[in-house]
């Protein structure tokens, strides 16, 4: 599966993932204490949805483009809509996080592909507390934990191009939790096979996380050629996160081919 961000920027999975990221960062901002955001597979940081790669797949047309004209709503949704209104400069997760940082907060965005990493560095250059690194995200994550701030959101959004990447991602999450058990982890994964996705979630649970919420978003129109279900594991979700995401997704899902969102507590709960 070629899931490099440029080909899929702005698709339905991006919408759900970025709404969740915004919700978590807004929660962290409620306290004055500093926090960190770590993005292990950051991509370029910004994408032209009218450009060749996005047009080639057309996935943004079935995702963020369908939210045109949508206004208001819960704070996570209204903030997300404000941040993603530009079609020629659609923000990826590191740019969304960078724009939400306060002076005391910081971002570390990691990208392995040199070309994308160079664009990422340029994209984040205007943000004093945002740093781009060219490195393997899994390896760097362990080295960056625990963060000095002791408060952090960690986004793990790999491309799942290699056959063993489910296990690699689960191993990275397990190692991260051992070093920093109180972090808020957002772990994206494609659901091409229910058994494969369930096995991945089981591996993450085996790491000992005490609170894990699974969110699956499924498009109403099924397809054998394209991804139609995307999952997100939220380890240590903030109190009220599920309710906030349900409210944020309520006006969004009908526009995404009557998509549905399934929330499942795999450990803990509210």
N, C-alpha and C positions, 0 to 999 in steps of 0.2 A: 504494500500500500504506500503510495507516494502522498504523504500528508504534510508536505512543506507548506508553511503558512501562506505563502503568496498565492497558491492555487485555491485556497479555501477561505481566505480572509473574508469576513462578513457573512459567512454562511450561518445556518440555524444553530450549529454547535457553538460558534463564536458568540452569538447573541446570548445564549444561556450562560456560557462560561464567563463572559465579560460582565454580565449582570451580577453574577455571583461575586466576582472580584470586586466590583464597585461596592456591593453590599458589605463585604468584609472590611474593605478599607474605610468606608464611612463609619463602620462600627469602631474600628481602631482609633479613629479621629475623635471619638467622643471623650476620650481621656487626654489630658495634656501631655502625658508621658510619651516619649518618642517611640516609634516603631520602625521596623524594617520590612521591606518587601523584597523577596528573592524570587526571581523568575528564571527557572533552570533551562528553558528552551524558548528563548525570547523572540527569535525570528528577527525581522528587520525593524520592527517597531512601528512602521507606517507603510501603508499600501495604497496604490492607486487602483480603485475598483473599476475604473474605466480603462485600465491598461490590459496588456495582452494576456498575462497569466490569469487574472480574474475573469476576463471575458471568455477565455478558453473553456473554463469550467461552468461559468454562469451561476455559480453557487450563491454569490452575494445577492443576485436578483431574487433568489428564494429565501433570503435571510434578511439582512439589515435593510435592504432596499424596500422591503414590504412594510417597514415601520415608518416610512415617509408620511409626515403629517400627524403622527401620533404625538400628543403633548401631555404634559402634566403627569399625574400618577404619583406613586410612592417615590421617596427621595432617591432610591437606587435607580429606578427607571428614569426619572427626569434627569438625573445626573448623567446616566449612560447615554440618553438621547442627545443631550447637549454636547457630549464628548465625541459622538460618532456621526455628526451631521454632515461632515465633509466627504464627498464621494471620491475626490482626488487625493485625499490625505486621511484615509481611514486609519484610526489608531489601533495598533495591536496592544496586547496586554501591557508591555513595558511602558508604552507612552501613556496609556490610561492611568497606570499607577503613578508615573512621574508627575502627571498633571494634578493628581490628588494629594501629593506630598505637602506637608507643612515644612517650615524651615528646620524643625528638629528631626524630621524623618528622613529616611534614605532608601534608595533602591539599588539592588545589584541585579543586573540583567545579563544573562549568560547565553551565548550563541556559539555553536560549534562550527557552522559553515562560514569560512572566512569572508566571502562576498557579503553575505547577510550581516555578519558581525560588523563589517565596516560601515554599512548603512545604519545599523543600530547605533553605533558610536556617534555618528553624525546626528542622528535623530535625537539622542539624549544629551548632546553637548550643551544645549541651552539650560539644562536643569542641573544646578550646582550640586545637589545631593543625589544625583543619579549616576551610576557607573556601569559602563558596558564592559564585559569581559569576553574574550575569544577563548573558549575552553569547552570541555565536556561538562555538561550541566550536572550529571549525576555525581561525578567526582568532586566538582567544586562545591556542591551542596553540602556534603559532609564536612568539608573544611570550613565552611562559613557558619556552622552551627556549634554551639548556641550563639545567637547574636548578642552583642553587648547590651542591646536595649531590653532583651528578655521578652519582647513582644514582637511578633512577626507574622506576616502572611507569606506562605510559600506556595507558589504556583508551579506545578509540575505538569507540563503540557508537551510531551514528546511526540515525534512524528509517527511512531510505531511502524517504521519502515522495515526494521529487521525482525526476523521470525521470533527471536527470543526477547523482544523488548517488553512484553508484558511482565515477564519474570524480572527483567532488569529494573523496570520501573518499580515493581513491588519491593524488590530488594533495596532500592534507593529510599523508598518511603520508610521501610523498616529501619534502616540505618539512621535516617533522619530522626525518627521518633525516639530511638534509643538515646540520641544526643540531645534532643530538644522536644520533650514530651508534650509541652504546653503550646507549641506552635499551632497556628491554623493552617492546615494543608488543603489545597485545592488540587485534586489530581484528575486530569481529564483522561478519558479513554473512549475509543470507538467501540460500539457494540455491533460487531459483524456476526458474532456467534454468541448466543446467550450463555452457553457453557463456558466459553473462553472468558467472557466478561465476569461471570460468577466466580470462576476460578481465580481471576485476578483480584477481585474483591476479597475473596477468602484469604489470599496471601497477605493482603494489607491488614486484615483483621488479626491474622496470626502474629503480627508485630506487637500486639498488645494495646492498640489504641482503645481508649475507653468510651469515646463518643465518635461515632462515624455515621454520617448521613449520606445516602446515595440518592442522587437525582438523575433520572433518565428522561431525556426529551426525545419524543418520537414523532416524526412527521406523519400527517394523515395520509399522504400519498406514498405508498411503498415503492421501492425500486430495487432491482437486483444489481443495478450498475452503480448506484451511488449510496453513500452512507445515509441512512434514514433514522438511526437511533444513536445518540451520543450520551455518554455517561459522565458524571462528575462525582467523585468521592470528596466529601468535606469532612476532614478529621478535625475535631474540636470546633465545630461550628459555633459562632457566637449565639448567645441566648436570643431567641426570637428570629433566627435566620430563616428557618423554614417558613414561618408566617410571612416574613418580608419577601422571600422569593416567590411564594404563591401569589402574593398581591402584585408583585412586579410583573410576573409572567401572565397574569390574568388577561390583560388587554393585548398581550403580545402573541400568545399561542394561536388565537383564531386567525391571525394574519399569516401565520406560518403553515399554510395548508391544513388548518385545523389540527395543529400539533397537540400533543398531550404531554403533561409532565407527571412523572411518578416519583414520589418521595418515599424512601424506605429507610428506617433507622436500622442499621446493621449492628450497632452497639450503642448502649446508652439511650438517650432520648430526652425530651423535655416534658 
